[in-house]
Amino acid sequence: MRPTLPRPVDSSLLGARVVDGGTRFALWAPRATRVELALVGTDRRQTNHDLVHNPDGVWEVFVPGVGAGQRYGYRVHGPWSPETGQRFNAAKLLVDPYARAITGGVDYAGPISDHTPESNYLPDPRDSLASVPLSVVVADTPPPRPLARPVRAEDLVVYETHLKGYTQLHPAVPEHLRGTYAGMAYPAVVEHIKTLGVNAVEFLPVHHFISEPFVIGKGLVNYWGYNTLGFFSPHAAYSSSGTLGGQVTEFKEMVSALHDAGIAVILDVVYNHTAEGGHEGPTLSYRGIDHAGYYRLTSDMRNDYDVSGTGNAVDTSVEGVLDLVLDSLRYWVSEMGVDGFRFDLCTTLIRDAQHHVQQDHAFKEALATDPVLSKAVLIAEPWDLGPYGYQVGRWGQGWSEWNDRFRGFTRDFWRGAIHGVEELATRLAGSADIFDHDGRPATSSVNFVTAHDGFTLRDVVTYDLKHNEANGERNRDGADDNRSWNHGYEGETDDEAINAARRRTMRNMMATLLLSSGMPMVLAGDEMGRTQQGNNNAYCQDTPLSWVHWTDGEEWDDQFQLTRTLLALRAQHPILRPAHFRSRQEVVGDHGEGLGRTESAWFNEHGTEMTIGDWHDGARRSLGFYVSDTTDAFYLFFHAGHEPVTVTLPGEPWSSGYRIVAHTGTPDELTQRSLAPGRHLVVPGRTVVVMEATVVRRRRAAESGALTVQVQ
């Protein structure tokens, strides 16, 4: 039976806080019978202090003379009763869940399990001190400099990257700074991001994490970082300035540098599970503090109820655990300067005590009402692996969600595995079928074609099959449904025709992403042809296979320049990044008169609006998309057919003229030139064309009330 645990009266006091004359330590361990603070010296000797128990389950002690840089851990005493979810073992030194920094690694050959198999599930009496990471006392320092302008969801273009892999091979970054927070803040790195035109960097997990035993056993490491140990501590290995608090300062300096360049910082956070794994995993922190308190367990209380696929699932239906998550989020915003979060397997965080999904969960309610967190960017990976875990489109106001339907369809459209263009219109318009309800904005959809999990954009057009042999799992890991297209040859080739076709498809998919309503997410390196050689699950590849190869940049200048051009257009023209779903209503002029055109419209190649027959034509591979307001308009034409198509440009009232401002063809196929309405434009096969339309405004003359025409 689940225990009922008291909630901390003030969870903000938990952790190690440096105050005048020493440090105050506080730990929430509601079912412990005794808690010892172990202060660890450089020689690994311990000085232990007993903590005082409070009725709210918090244990605390003030230790004079202790300051920043002190290493410490906890020894938590209590019953050994796995059948009630109590696995206390004071021989195991535990990381503070609220530790601001963590130092040291895990020795999986050491006594890090709370029990030994041969003892029939009795506690292991061996001390784990020499085999586990240690918490570090960190003094408060000023937060990073904020962004000059607040973040608006409709303005965001998210750039998903791995903090280490992005700079590990950067030729301009000094070698000792590569792969670190300081390397990410290096001027040449920041300048590339700014020049490209993205304005938000989303880092794969930077909460302190460790590698799983089975990964270490293969001679590999956890590269992505989805195996969190400390929710308050920046990952120590990404610090160039030491692990005894230097990682905190260096992270803040990185945030300041990005903010100074107008780039928001979003963290991919993993609160759904921890690095302790299933019930046979190591005891490093939470399990030893209160196994049943922190984790979801099966009805017999012995095994973990795993909806994350990692062995355990954090139980946010427990108030003290929910406090931990919320306190961590507030810390990263208020003290570390972070602007938003992408929640890995977010559905796990909204399951109740019976493991049912609850969209009105206290977690969501707290985020909506919290004065700090309600202003942050909130992005859900809207699923987990448990019952009813797929929750795409259900997160409501204040949330944006990863839209896997956009990813799948965009790949299908450009590889020819589609029936008509009806769904293309739906995805271009912000996936209204999924998100346009309850007053939600168009930015509810996070559109992406590639992400860390899966093929890179170059690999999407180069491989039909995954090639994950380097992961040591006989190519059985990773998704089999990649919706990729190798263009007739598996892998890299010197065939110029195949390579040209592949690069064209890459440009088409990038254009589709950046011209769609919603919040676009670009995978770092896709703008310069990054490849993982067909590995679609490189979670354990902390090698050049995963790192960005900056020397390839010049070869992929066409991809970079197209991405940059489209992002610049998106930034300059709000019509290309609508906050709300577009309607079919007529655009109204300054004086309330109808202007004859609508906010959005769909056209066939003949320059007329799509008919029912056009929409139902499964062989159709072309679609024109018109968007406008009172002063601005664009006509976008998407053609996935292999042969050229002759396109008639719509006349007034849609436009009095057109100018090609971007396209995905080769430079000699389409030039940036002006075109008159009714003219014919030959669009090459497999091409996207972006045309700025000259709009006509009708207004009434103030004196006579007569209609006059103003062309812009």
N, C-alpha and C positions, 0 to 999 in steps of 0.2 A: 504494500500500500504506500502511495506517495506520501512523503512527510510534508507537514505544514510548517514552513520556516518563517521566522520573523524577518521583517524588512529593516534594513539599516535606517535609523532616524535621519542621518545625513550622510549619504554615500560619497559626497564630495570630499569628505575628510579621510577617505580610505587611501591607502598607499603610504609612501614615505614622504613627509613634508619637512623641509628644512626650515626651522624657526630660530629665533634668537637663542643661542647657547647650545643648540643640538638639533636633533631630528625626532619628529613624532611619527611613530609607526602605527598603522591600524589595518586590521584584516577582518573581513566578514567570514566567519566560520561557525555557523549557527549551531551545529551539532557536536562540535569539538568539546572535549573535557579539559584540555590544556593546550596552550599554544606557546611555543618558544621562538623568539627571534634569534637567529644565528648570524652574528656579524663575522664575516670571513676576511681574514687578513691576506696580504700578498703571499704569505707562506702557507695559505690554506688552513691555518689554525682558526678555531671558532671561539667566539665569546658569546655565550647564550644569555638571553634575558627573558624572563616570563612576562607574558602580557596579561592584562587585567580584562576580565570578561564583563561585558555590558548586557543588559536584558535584550537588546535588539540583535544579538548575535555577533556584535563587533568586539574584537579584542584589540587593546591598544596599550602602548607604552611610550614614554618619552625617554630618550637616551641622550644625556648631555655629552657634549664634545664630539658628536658624530656629525659629519657634514657631507657635502657633495663628493662623489667618487667612492663612497663606502659600498662595498659589496655585501650582500646579505641574502638570506633565505628564511623560510619558516619550517618548523617542525610541528606538525599538528597531531595531537593525541586524541584518541577516541576508540570506540569499539571496533573490532574486526567482525563485521556482520554483513557479508555480501548479499545475503538474502533480504536485507533491509536497505541496501544501497549504501552501506557504511563500510569504507575500506581504509580506515585510518591506519597509518603506519609511520610513527615518528622517526624511523630510520631513514626515511626519504626526505631529502631537503627539497623544498618546494619554492618555485618562482612566485613572487607576489603578483596576483592578477592585475594590480594597479601600478606595477613597476614602470617608471618612465624610461628606463634603459635596461638592457639585458646584455650580459657579456658571457663569453664561453660557449662551448658546444656540448653536444650529447655524445657520450661514449656508449654505443649500443652493446658493447661487450661487457659493460659494467653492470652493477646491481640496480638497475633503474626500474625494474618491475616491483610492484608492491607485494607480489607473492612469488613463490617458486612452484613450478608444476609438480615436482616430485613430492611436495609437502601436502598435496591434496587441498590446494587453495588455502594454505595458512600463510600468514604474513612473513615476508622475507626480512630477517633481522639485519642484513648487511647495510652499512651506511652508503648512501649514494653520493655523498659530497663530491668526490673526485670525478664523478661521471656526468654531472648535470650543469646546466647554465646557472648563473647567479643573477639576482636582481641588483640594480645599482641605484644609489641615492642620487637624485638630480635636483639641483637648486632651480628655483624659478628664474627665468630670464624674459626679457620683453618679447612679445610676439613679432612675427614678420611684418613688413610693410604691406598694407592692404592694396588691392586693386584700386586704381584711380576711379573707376566707374563700377557700380554694382553689376553683378552678373545677371543677364536676362536670358531666359531659356531660348528665345527665338534667335538670339545672336550667336549662340554657341556652335562651334564646330569642334568636335571632340577628336583628339589625337591619342589613340591607345598605344602605349609603349611600355617596354620593360626598362626600368631605370638603369640597370647594369648594362644590358645588351645594347642600349641605344648609343652609348659612348665608348664601349669597350674597345672599338677599333677606330675611333675617330682620330684622324691624323693630326688635327689641330689641338687636341686636348693633351696636355702633358701626361706622360705615361702613368705617373703616380696618382693622377686624378681620374683616370678612365674607370668607368663602371661605378662611380660614386655620386653622392649628392652634389659634391663640388664639381664633378665633371658635367653633370646635367646643367649646372648653373654657369658653365663656361661660356664666354661671349659668343664664340663661333657656333655653339650648339643652340643657344637661345636665338641667335640671328637666323639660323636655318628655319626654325619653327615659325618665327615671326614673318620671314620672307615668304614661306609657303602660304601663310594666311590662316592657319588654324589659330584658335584663341583659347583653347583649353587642353591641357595635357592630362590624360587619364593614365595613372601609373598602375601597372599590375601590382599585386600586394607588396606594401612596404612595411606593414606591421611585422615585428620580429617573428621569423618563422624558422623551422628546422626541416630537415629531410626525413622521410619515412624510412623505417628499417628495411623494407623490401627494396627501396630505391638504393640505399647505401649498399645493400647486399649485392647489387648488380654493378657496383663500382661507379654509380652515377649519383647525382644530387637532385633535389627539388629545385628547379630553376624558376618556375613561374611564381612560387611563393604561396600557394593556396594550402598552407599548413601552419596556421598561426599558433604561436605560443604566447605572445604578449600583445594585448590590444592597445596599449599605450606607448609602446616602445618602437621607434624607427629601427628597421632591420640593421643590425650592427655591422654586417659585412659590407654594406654600402657606404660606410663611413671611411674617409681618408684621414680622419683626425682622432682616431681611437674609439674605444667601445665603453669607456667609463663616463659617458655623458656627452662626448664629442659628437656622437651621432645626432643628438638633439639639436645642438647649435648649428651643425652643418645642414641639417634638414631645413631649419628656419632660414638660413642664408640662401638656400636654393629657392625656397618659396618667394623670398623677397626679390631675387633676381628675375624670376618668371613674372611676378606681379609688376615689376618695373617695366617689363616689356608688354604689359597688357594681356598676359597669358594666365588664365585661371588654372588652379590645381585641383584635380579630382582624384580621389583614391579609390581603387578597387579594394573593397574590404570584405573580409571573410569572418563573419560572426556566426555562421551557421554550424561550424564545427571547430575543433581545436586539434593541435598536433599530437594529443595523447592517443588518438585513434580509438579502436574498439576496446572492449573490457580486458583484452589480453595485452593491450598496449602499455607503454611506459607510464609511470606515475611521475609527472614533472611539476604539476601545479594543481589544477582544478579537481582532478580525481582524488587527490590526497586531502584536499580541503573539505569537499563534500561531494562524493560521486553522484548521489541521487539528487543533490541540490542543483548541480550545474548541467547535468546531462539528462536527455530523455531515455528512459529505461523501459524494458518490456514489463509485462504485468508481474512476472516473478522477481523483478528488481535486480536480477543477476546480469542481464545482457542489455546492451545498448539498443535502443529503438532508432535505427539508422535511416534517415531520409535524405542524407547528403551523399551517400555512396562512399564515405571515407572511414566508416567505423563508428562514429559517434555523431550526435546532433545536440547543439546547445539548446537548453530549455528556457526560452524567454517567457514562458508562462509563470516562472518563478520570479517574484518581484525583485529579489536581490540580484538575480542574473540580468533581468531587464535593466536594472539600474547600472550594472556594469557596462552594458552595451551603450546606453544613453550617455553615461559619463565619459566613455571613450570617445564617442562622436563629438560631444561638446568640447572635449580637450583638443581634438584635432582641429576644430574650427577656431576656438577662442585662443588657444595657446600656440598652435602650430600653423595657423593661417590658412588652412585648407578651405576650399570653396564648395566642395560637394563630394558625393560618394556614389559609387556604383556597388550595389549590394549583391555579392555572389550568392546564388541559390536563395534568393530573398524569401521565397515561400516558407522556408523553414522557420523564419523569424516570426511568422504570423500563425503558428499552430498553437492550439490551446493545450490544456493539461491532458486531454484525451488524444492529442496529436491531430486534431481536426483543423483544417484551414479556416481561419476567421479573418475576413477582410476588415472587420471592425476591431481588430486586435489592439491591445493597449500600446503595443510598439508603434503602430501607425498613428494612433491618437496622440501619443506623446510627441512624435515628430511634428505633427500638424500644429500643435499648440505651444511648443517650446519656442521661447523668444529668440534663441540662437539657431536651432536646427531648422526651424520653419523657413528660414531665409537661405538655407543651403540648397544646392542642386542635388536632387534625389533621383537616382536611376536604379531601377530594379532589374535584375536578371529574374524574370517573373516565373520561375519554376523551381522545383526541386525534384527528387526522385521518389517521393512518397505518394500515397493516394491523393488524387485530385491536386497534384503538385503543379500542373500546368495552369497558370493564372494570367496568361497574356491578355491584356486589355481590361483587367479588373481592378487596377490599383487606384484609380480615382484621381481627384484633384491633387496637385502638388507633386505628382510622380511622373517621370518619364520611364519608358520600358524598352528593353531590348526587343526588337521586332524581328524574330527569326523568319517570319513569313516574307519580309522584304528581302532578306538574304537569299532565301531559297528561290523566290520568283525571279529576282534579277539575274541570278546565275542561269536559271532555266530559259529565260527570255533570250539571252544572248548566245546560248548554245542551241537554240531552236527547239527546245523541248516544251513548247507551250501550245495552247489552243486559242488562237486569236489574241486580241489586245485588251480585252476587258479588264483583266487583272492588272495589266500594266498601268492603266488609268487609275485604278484604285490605289496602287502603291505610290505612284507619282503624286497623288493628291493627299498623301499622308496616312494612308490605310484607314480611311474613315469607317470602313466596315468593322474595324476592331476598336478604334479609339474615339470616334465621334459620338459620344453620349455623355450625359450628365454634365454638359458644359465644359468638357475637357478641351484643352488647346491642341493644335496640330503638333506641338512639340512633345506630346505624350509619346510619340513614336520615335525611338532611337533607331534610325536607319543605318544599316551596315551591310557590306558585302563580304567582308573578311574581319576576323578578330584573332586574338592570340590562339584561340582554340580552333584549329582547322588549318586549311591551306592559306598561304599568303596569296595575294592577287596574282602574282606571276605563276604560282603553282596551280591556281585554279585553271589557268589556260595551258598548262604544260603537262599535267598528269590526270589520267582517268582514275588511277588507283593510288591508294596511300602507299608510302614506302617508309615504314617505321622500324625497320630492322635494327637501327642503332639504339632503339629503346630497350632492347633485350627481351622482348615479349613475343618474338617470332611473328611480328607484324599483326598480332591479334588485337592490339590496343588501337584506340582512335576510331573515329566514325567511318563507316563504309559508304554512307549516303553523302557524297561530297558535291554532287551536281556540277562536276567540273567537266572540262572538254580539252583534250590534249591536241586538238586540231590535226589529228591524223598520225601523230607520232608520240610515243610515250617517253617523256623526259626531254632534256636539252638536245638541241640539234643545230647543225650549221646550215640547214635548209633555209634560204632567205625568204621564200614564199611563206613557209610555215611560221617563221619568226615574225614576219610582217603581220600576218593574220592574228597571231597571238597578241601582239602589242595593240592592234586595233581593238580587239575584244577587251583588253584591259582598259583602254581609254573609254570605250563605251560603258563599261560597268562603273568606272569612276564618275563619268558624266551623269549617269542615271542616279547615282547616289547623291551627288552634289546639287542636282536640279530638282530633287524631290522635296515635298513639304515634310517637315519633321526636323529632328535633331540629327545631323549626319555624324557618323563616327568613322574616321579613317584609321586604318591600321598603319602604324609607323613603318616606313620603309616601302610601302606600296607605291609611293610617289617616285621611287627610284629603283624599282625592280627587285626588291628583296626576295630571296628564295630560301626555302628550307629543304630543298632537294626532294620535295614530295613527302616530307614528314608532316603529318597533320595532327600530331600530338606531342609536340616538342617540350613537354613539361619538365623533362629530366635532362635536357640538352643545354647545359651551361657551357657551350662550345661555339666556335664560329658558325656552326649550323644555324644557330638562333640569333646571333648578333647581327646588327646592321653593318653592312659593308659599304662604307662611304665612298670608296674608290670606284664603285659602280655608277656613281651619280651622273657623270658626264654621258655615259652610254645611254642613259634613260632620260635625257633632257626633255624629250617629247612628252613623256608621262608627267614629269615635274611641271613643265610649263603649262600643260593643260589643267592640271590640278590647281596650280597657282592662279591661272586666269579665271577659272570657274569660281574659286573661292573669293577672288577680288570682285567679280560680278555680284556674288551673293552678298558680300559686305556692303557694296555700293548701292544695291537696289533692294529695299525691303520687300518689294513684290515677290522676290525669289526666296524669301525666308519668312513666310507669313506666320504670325502668332496664332491665328485661328484658321479653322477649316474654311476654304473658299466656297462660295455659294454660286448658284446660277442666276443670282439677281442682277438686274441691270445696274451698271455703274451710273451714279447720280452726280451731276456737275455741281459747281459751287453754289448755284442758285436753285438747286432742287430739280433741275431738268434732267430727264433721262438722256443718256448719251448714245443709246442704241447698241451698246456692246455689254457683255456680262463680265463678271469678275473672272470667270474661267469658262473655257469652251474647248471642245474636242473636234478635230477636223480630220477628214480623210485627205488623200493626196490631190483631190480635185478642187480643194479650196472651199468646200462646203462642209457644214457640220455633220458629224457622224450620224448615220441613220440606224435604226434598229437592225436592219440587215447587215450594216457594217459591223456593228458590235457582235453579231452572232456569226460572223464569218470566221471560221476556225483557221482558215488559210491566211488571214490577214497578218502582216508583219510590220505595218507602218501606222503611225499615229502622230497627229499634230496636237500640241497642247498650247493653248493660248491663255495668258494670265494678264490682268490689267487692273489699274485703279484709275483715279482721275488724271494722273500725270504720267504714268509709267505703264509700259506693256512689253511683253516678250512673247515670241512665238518659237516654241521648241518642237523640233521634228525628230522623231525616233524611227529609224528604219533598220530592221533586223534581217531583211531579205538579202540574199546574196547578190542579186542583180540591182543595177541602178533603178531609181524610180523618179518619174517626172512629177514634180510637186507644183501645183498652182497656189500662189500665195493669196490668202483671203483679202478682199478689198474692204472699202469702208462699209460699216462704221468701225471695223476692227482695226484698221490702220490705213494711213495714207502713204506708207513707205516702210521698208525694212532694211536692216543692215546686219550682215553676218558678223557676229562678234566672237564666236568660238565654234569649233567643230572638231570631230574626232577623226577626220580623214587626214590624208597627207597634205602638206602645204600646197602642192600643185593642183589638188582636186577642187578645192573651194577657197576663194579668196575673200578677204574681209571687204565687201563692197555693198553698195546700196542697191536695192531692188524695189521696183514699183509693184503695187498691188495688181493682181491678175497675171503677173509675169510667171513664167515657168522656170523652176529651179531644178536642175538634175542633181538629185542626192545620190551619191555613190552607195553601193551596197554596204550594209553593216556600218551605218554612220549616224551620229547624232549631230544636229545642226542647231545652234543657238542664235536666234535673230532678235535684235532689239527692234521693236515696232514703234513707229511714230504715231502717236495717238491724236485724235481730233477732239477738241473740247468745244462744245456749244454753250454759249451763255447769252443771256439777255442783256441788251444794251440798257443802261440805267435810264436813259432819257426816253426812248421810244418804245421799249419793250420788244423791239424787233430782234430776231435771232441773228447773231453774228457767229462767225467761225474763227476759231483760233487753233492754229496748228503748232504742236510742240515736238 
